[in-house]
C-alpha cells in the first residue's frame, strides 16, 4: 500500500535515522501487535530492505486499529512493564475523531515526567476519561519528586459555575490547562473575579486548535502572563507533543495554528496532499519500541513548509482542521457535516453544490457565524424570496447542539444569523472541502 508522503525531515536527517529505523522495524516485525496489523493489510515486512521509499509502503494505522489490538500491545510490552510499570499509562481519546473512544497504551519518558514544574494546577477536562489520567500523572510526579507535592484540581468543563470562585481563589493554582473552548468559557464566567487570575503563572492549551476569538478572551483574563508562558503546543492524547509553538511562526502566520515538528525518535508525514499541499498528518514514534506507534493517522489536516526559521528549525507545519472535515467546534457547539447534508438535502432541487465556512467573532464570549455558499439551480437563482425562505428553513432545522438549532442560538445571541451567498461556480480542486473553519 503506497501513500504519497512528505516526510518532515531533511535528507541529512533521514540518512542519519535510517539505520535506527531499520533496527526498530526488524524488532517490530517480530511483535504480535505489528504482526496482526501487517497481516490485516497483507503486508509482508522486509526489514533488511528498509529505506524511506519502503517506509511509505507500510500500512497506515487508525485509532480503532490501535485500540482493537491493545491486548497484543500489552502482551508485547509485558517484560518491560514488569520492572517499569510506573512508566506506562492507558489513555482514552475523546471519541470526536473516531467512531468510538480509543483506549491506548502510552509510555511516559523521564522527560515527560518533569514537564510540570509548577505545584498546583487546574485541569479543565472531563473527569472520567482524561481527569483520571491527570490524577495518575500526579502520583507519578510525586513519586519522582520526593518532598514536592503535585496537586491537580480537575474540573468538569460542562459544570463550571461562578459559585466555585472563592474555592478556586483559595486553591491558588499556578497553572491552568484545558481545551481552548473550555478555557475561554472559564475566563468568561469568572471575568469579574480578578483574584483568581493573579496566582496563575502558566496557561497550557491542549487537545484542539486555538481560535483568535478564544485567545483574546483568555488573554484578557490573564493580562499579566507573558506570551512565552502561554503554551500552545500541538499535543495529542495518543502521541504526546508532536508540534512546538514558535513566536516567529505566530508573527508570520498570525495565530496559534503553525508549529515546528517535535516528534522525537520518530517522523511526521503529510500523506495524500491536495493541490494546495494540505494532507493528513501521520505520526510515528519508535521509542520505546514496545510502546511504539508507526504511521499513525492523527485525523488532522496540515501543510508542510520547508523554510528556515530564525529559531533554527527547518520545517513548519500549518494546521487546517480535521481530516474529511466531519465536524468543527465553534462557540461551544459542534457544526457537523452530516447534519448540514441532512438539512441541505431537503433542497436538492434548488441547490446544485454548497460549501460552508465557520468562524468565531470576538466578544465577551466567542460568537459563532456560519456562512453557506451555494450554486443554485437556474430556477432558484432568479427567486430572491425563495432563497431567503430556504435560509430561514436551514436555520430552523440545523441542530448545532443536541437540543438547539441555529435559529435558537441566534435568539440566544450565541450565533450570528446565517449568511447565504450565491456563486456561479466553485473552484475545480482535487479535494472538495465542504466544511472548513476560517481564522480572520
N, C-alpha and C positions, 0 to 999 in steps of 0.2 A: 504494500500500500504506500504509494509515493505521494507526499504532500509538498506543494510548493511552499518553501520555507525560507525565511530570512532569519539568520542567527545573529543575535546582537553581540557579537564579539569580533575583534579584529582578526585578520589572517594569522598574525603572530600569536595571539591568544589561543586560537583554535589549534594551531600546530603544537603549542606548549601543552594543551589539555588532552590531546588525542590519546596519548599513552595511558593516562589516568582513566579516561572514559572507556578505553578498550579493556583495561583490567577490571573495571567495575562491571561492564557488560558481560564479561566472562563469568563473574560470580553470580550476577543477577539471573543469567540464563539457567542456572542450576537451582534457583529458589522456586518453591512451589507456587508462590503468588504469581511470579512472572511467567512460569510455565503455563499456568491456566490462562493468563491473558494472551500470550502468544498463540496458544492452541485455538482460542476463540477466533482469531483472525487468520488462522492457517499460516502463521509467520514462523519460518524456520530460522532461528538465530544462528549466526555465523560470526562469533566474536573475533576469530583470527582475521577476518576480512574487514574489520571495522575501519571506517573512515567517515567523514562527515556527510558524504553522499549516502552511505549506507545508513547512517543515523536517521536520515529523512524518510527511510522506508519503514522504520519501527512504528507500529500502530499507535495512534493517539489513545489516551485513556480518559474516560469520563468520571465524574463524581460517583455515579451509580456503580460503575465497574469497580472502582476502588473500594467502595463500601461493601458491595456484594461479596468480594473475596477477602474481606478483612480477616477472617479466621485463618486464612493461609498466611497472611502477612504476620499475624501474631505468632503462628507456628514457626515461621522463618526466623522471627526475632527472639524466640524463646530463650536461646542460650545467652544472648546479650542482655536480655531483660532480667535474667535470673540474678545477675550481680549489679545491675544498674537500673532497677525498676523505677527509681525516682527521676530518671531521665525521660520517662515516657508518659504521655497523656493521651487519652482518647478525646478527640474534638468532634463537635457536631456542627454541621453547616446550618444556615438558617432555612434552607429549602427554597429560597427565592430563585435560584438559578438551576434547580433540578426538580424532578418530579416529586421527590421526597427528600427530607433532610438526610445527609450522608454522614455516617459515622467513620471517622478517620483516625489513624494512628499517627501521632506527632512526636517527634524527638525534640527534647529541649536541650540545646547545647549549653555549655558553660557561659558562652557569651550572652545567650538569650536570658539566662537566669539573672544576669546583673543589669538588664536593661532598666529595671525600675530602681532608680536611685533615690526616690522620694518615699517617705514612710507611710503617708496616708493618702489614699486616692479614692475618688468616686468613680464607679463604673456604671454607665447608663446602658445596660444590656438586659435582655430578657433573662430573668434569673435562672431558669431551669436548663436552657441549652447552652448558655455561654457564661452565666454567672457562676455556675459550679466550677467551670474551668479556672476562673479568676480566684476562687477560693482555694483550689488545689495549687495554683501558681503561688499564692501567698504562703502556703505551707512549705513549698519548695524554697522560696526565698528566705523564709525564717529559718529553715533547716540549714541553708548555706551561710547566711549572715547571722551567726550566733550573736545574741545580745542586741540585735536591731530588729524592732518589731515592724512587720509589714501589715498594714490594716487596709482592707478594701471594703468600702461601703457600696453594696450592689443595689441599684435602684431600678425597678421596672419602669422603662420609659413611658409605658402606657398608663401608669398610675401616679405620675408626677402631680403633686398638689402643693399650692403655696403654703399650706399648713405645715409643710416639712421645713420651712425656712429656718426657724430657731434651732432645730436639731442639726441642720446642715452647718449653720454658723458655729455651733458648739463643736462639731466634729473637726473643724479647721483643716479641711482637705488641702493637700499641697498640689494635687494633680486631678484632672478630670478627663475621662476617656469615654468615647461612645461614637455612634453613628453621627454624621453631621446633622441629619434631621432631628435626632434626639437632643443633641447639644444646642441647636438653635431653639428648639421648643423649650428646653430647660432655661436658656437665657431669657427668653421672652416671658416665661411665667414668673421668674424671680428677678425681673428687671428692677423692681423697686427695693430690693434687699441688697444694698451695696456692701454690707458687712461680710456677706459670704464670699464675694469675688476677691476680697483683699488678701485672703490666705492662699489663693491658687497661684502656683508658680509655673505650671506647665499644662498645656492643653494638647490632647492626643486624639486626632481623628482616626477612625478605622472603619473598615467594612463597606465603604461606599465613597462616591465622589463628592467633593465639596463644591456646592454652587456658590456664586458670588453673593447672592442674597443671604444664604445661610452664614457665610463667613462674616459678612458685615454685622449681622445681629450678634454673633458670638464675639467678634472683635470689640464691639461697642460695650458689651457686658464686662469684658476683661481688658479695660484700656491700658492698664499698667504692665501688661505682659509683652515683652519684646517678641518680635516676629520669629526670632530664632528659637523661641521656646514654644512655638505653636507647631507641633509635629503633625505633618500630613503625609506620611509615607504611604506607599501603595502596599497594603498588607492584606493577606488572605488567611482565613482560618486554616486552610489546608496546607499552605506552604510557608507561612510566616511572612517576613518582609521580602518583597520582590522588586520594589522600586523605592528610591530615596528622593525626598523633596530637595529642591535646589533653588536658592534665591535668584540665581541668574535666569533659570528657566521660568520662574514666576514672573519676572520682569519682562522677559522676552515674549512669552506666550499669554501673559495676562491672566493667571489663575493658578489653581491648585490641581490641575489635571495633566501636568507634564512632569516626568520623573527621569532619573537615571536608573538603568537596570541595577539591581542589587541582589543577584542570585549567586550567593557564594557556593562553591563546589557544585556548579551546575550551569545551565544555559537558559536563556529566554529566547523564544522564537515568535515570529509572526507568520501564520500559515494562511494560505488561500486569500492573499490580499487582493482587493479590488483595484480598479484603475487609478484610484486616488491613494493607494498604498495602505489602506486600512484592512486589517485581517484579524483573526482570532489570536489572542495571546496564549502561548503554550509555555509551560514552565517545567524544568527538570532539576532535581536536586539529588546528587548521588551519594551524599554522606549524611549520617552513617548508612552503609549500604543496606542494612536490614530494615531501615525505615525510609528508604529512598523512594522517589517518585519520578517516573520517566514520562516525558511528553504528555503532561497533564493539561487537559483543557480547562482553562480558567473560566470560560464563559464570558470573558471581556473582549472588547474590540479596541485595537490600538494601532498606532502607526510608528514605525521605527525610523529615526533620523540619524544618520552618521554625520555628526558635527562636533567639532572641538569646542568644549565648553571652557570658560575661564576657570572653572573649578578643577579642571583636569580630566573630566570624563570624555569619552569618545562617542558614546551613543546616548540618544534621548528617546523617550517613549511618550507619545501623546495618547492619552486615553479618550475614547469617544463614548463608550457605553457598553451595554451588554450585547453579546452575540445574538443575532436574529432580532434584537430589539423587541423582545416579548413584553417587556414592561419598563416603565420609567417611574421612579419615585419623584413626587413633586408636591410640595406644600402639605406634607402629611398624608398624601393619597398615593394610590397606585394607578397609573394610566396603563391599561393592559391592551396590547394589540388585538387579541382575540375579542375583547369586549368592544373595541372600536369596529372590528369587522362585523360583529353581530349586529350592531346598530346600523352601520352603513349599508349592509346587505339588504336592508329594507328599502333602499333607494337605488337598487341596481339598474333600474331602467333610466334613472336620471343622472347617475354618476358613473362615468366610464373608469376613471382612475382617481386615486387620492393619495395624499401624503399628510402626515401630522407632525407638527412641531410643538414641543413643550418647553416652557421657560418659567423661571421663578423671578418675580419682581420684588425689589427691596421694599421693606416696610418694618413696622414694629415686629411683625411676623411675616415670613415669606408669603406672598400671594401668587397663586398659580395662574398660568394662562395657557390655553390650548388653542392652536391655530390649525385649521384644516384647509389644505389646498385641494381643489377638485378640478378635474377635467370633465365638464358637464356634457351631457348629450346635446345634440343640436336643438332639441325642443326646449330643454331646461335653460340653455344659455340666453334665451330671449325672454325668460319669465322671471323678473327680479322678485316678484311677490312670492313665487313658489320657492325660490332659493332661501328667502327669509323664513318661510314656513318650515322648510327642511332643517334649517339651522336650529329653530326652536324645538323641533321634534328630536333632533340629535341630543340637544342639551337636556331635554326632559327624559330621555331614555338611556343615556350613557351613565353607568354607575362607576364612580371613582372610589367609593368605599363600599363595604357590604350593604349599607343602608341609604346612601346619599348619592343622588345624581349630580351632574354638573350644574343643573339649574338650582338644586338645593344649596350647593356650595357657593354659587354666585349670590344667592339670597343671604347666606351666612357671611358674605364678604371674605370668603377664603379663596375664591377664584374670580378672575375677570370673565365677562361674558364671552362666549365662543366667537372666535374670529373665523369667518369663511372667506376664502379668496379663490377667484376663478382664474385658471390658467389655460392657455391654449394647448401646450404640450409640456411634458416633463422631460428632463434631460435623459438621454439614452445612456445609461450606465450599466456596467456588468452586474452590479448588485442593486436591487431595488430596495431602498430603505424606506419603509412605510412609516416608521415612528422613530423620532430622534429628539434628543434634548439639546436646546440651544443655550449657550452661555454668552450673554451680552457683555 
